């Protein structure tokens, strides 16, 4: 649910996958999500602003059969613990497609609060969709 038109994306070849993994390996705040010895996704903090002590969360789980098992919630909780303690960030934000109810429930369960909506911000499969903006403050996370 990255907002991509799956009919145009297709399957990635071996070279494209190696390039993708290479980019993730170079990203200073990206981690692979592993389950039972298998790479099932990624999680990262983007757009780190050291002055304002904030970043943006991005997460993707690539095995639809593993959705709804709490793996995303566990990965987010681990990364937020690192972000708010070791990195001493003040806030982490994210944007999610409004129709992605499963992700919104997950983010809410992790403490993220809806802060606004960007109307018709994403053109997906020939239709406009809203983005929901969510945020989590260090004090909110640490109080949980």
Secondary structure, DSSP 8 states (H G I E B T S, - for coil): --S--HHHH----HHHHHHHHHHHHH-TTEEEEEETTEEEEEEEEEEEETTTTEEEEEEEE--GGGTTSSHHHHHHHHHHHIIIIIS--SEEEEEEETT-HHHHHHHHHTT-EEEEEEEEEEEETTEEEEEEEEEEEHHHHHT-
